[in-house]
Structure formats: structure tokens, C-alpha cells
Amino acid sequence: MKEPVSILIADDHKLIRDTWSFLLNADTRFQVVADTGNPYEAIQFAGDLEPDVVLMDINMTPIDGFETTRQIQERVPATKIIAITMFSQPAIAKKMMKQGASGYVTKQSSKEEMIRAITEVMEGHKYVCEDIRNLLAEQLLNTSNEPSLNKLSDRELEIVVLIKKGLSSKEIAENLQITTKTVEVHRYNILKKLNLRNTAELVNLASQSGY
């Protein structure tokens, strides 16, 4: 592993950025070269500085961590991206990996696990935190028919998030640039996959799942 590893932190909470910077800069193996709460700045910094690693929050605006990751990987393919997020859903981790992330760590993970993630991706490996691995193991061992959002596609997950925000089918269609009829089909399929009776049950499940 090259030393020190240069790191860009992208998170919309300044306290988190300051904390990560302090913890990582205290270790001679790492050097935080920049931090920002703006995804467009993150893309610009990544292109200009070409850091070894970007610690990427998923829940940013006006574009989220998925799109920011995609654009950074497009501009700087050699940079490794590790998602650091509150979401402990395997489906979210899978979607982030599809966008080009090399690692996924939740904000409940320890400092040691974050450092392990950085070390692993710098050695060319993929890293998924223990929280996600445990959930995946539970899913493999669980033979019940309890509803799980991990059964949904990426598009269906996007629609669930927008439904939980209170958007109508028309508003969701405009947001995702698809037809209202397509949204209605997705809504029907989501309820069928999860064996739910109505939108209220779906919103309740999304809340329980941490969305």
C-alpha cells in the first residue's frame, strides 16, 4: 500500500468531515487532501487532486452519492471510492458497487473497520463491512416469507424512497422522467413482491428498514 494514502472526504455534515480528517491525519499512513459537503466540488476535487481514495456519503444533494461516484469513476478511474453511509441495506450496497465503489462501510462501523476498508481497497480488493455481511448471512439462512426491500430492483427502490417522501405517481414520474403508467406498474409490482396490501404498509416497512 502506498504511503501516505491521499484521501478526499465527501460528506454534507461538517462535523463528520472534521472527525474523519482528525482520525485519519493522526495516522501517518493517511493524508486527507481535501473535504467537501458539495458533490459537484467532490467531482472537481477528485479530478484535480486524483486522490487514492474518496470517502463518499450517499445521502448528499443536489446529486446523491451514487451519481457522484459514477462521475468520479468516469473522470478518475484509478481512484478508489468507499461509501460511508447510514444505510445498512445490502441492496443499497449493491447499487453503490454497481456505480463503481470499491468499498461500503456504515456509519455504525468502527474506526478500525474504516481503516481496514481503506487498506483493502488500496490492495485491489473489494470491502463490505461486517454489518452488511451479517445481514446477507441472515438472508441466506432466513427461509421465512417476511417482506424485505432487498427483493426490489434499483428502480423499485428509487420509487419506494419517493413514495415515502409523499410524492404522487405523477410527481414520481416527473422526477424519474418516466410515464405515470410505468410508475403505477412499478407500484403494483412492489406491493406484489413484498406481499403488502397498500402504500401505508409499504411506507411502514421502508421506515423500519432505515430508508
Stockholm file with secondary structure:
# STOCKHOLM 1.0

chainA/1-211         MKEPVSILIADDHKLIRDTWSFLLNADTRFQVVADTGNPYEAIQFAGDLEPDVVLMDINMTPIDGFETTRQIQERVPATKIIAITMFSQPAIAKKMMKQGASGYVTKQSSKEEMIRAITEVMEGHKYVCEDIRNLLAEQLLNTSNEPSLNKLSDRELEIVVLIKKGLSSKEIAENLQITTKTVEVHRYNILKKLNLRNTAELVNLASQSGY
#=GR chainA/1-211 SS CCSSEEEEEECSCHHHHHHHHHHHHTSTTEEEEEEESCHHHHHHHHHHHCCSEEEECSSCSSSCHHHHHHHHHHHCTTSEEEEEESCCCHHHHHHHHHTTCSEEEETTSCHHHHHHHHHHHHTTCCEECHHHHHHHHHHHHCCSCCCCGGGSCHHHHHHHHHHHTTCCHHHHHHHHTSCHHHHHHHHHHHHHHHTCSSHHHHHHHHHHTTC
#=GC SS_cons         CCSSEEEEEECSCHHHHHHHHHHHHTSTTEEEEEEESCHHHHHHHHHHHCCSEEEECSSCSSSCHHHHHHHHHHHCTTSEEEEEESCCCHHHHHHHHHTTCSEEEETTSCHHHHHHHHHHHHTTCCEECHHHHHHHHHHHHCCSCCCCGGGSCHHHHHHHHHHHTTCCHHHHHHHHTSCHHHHHHHHHHHHHHHTCSSHHHHHHHHHHTTC
//
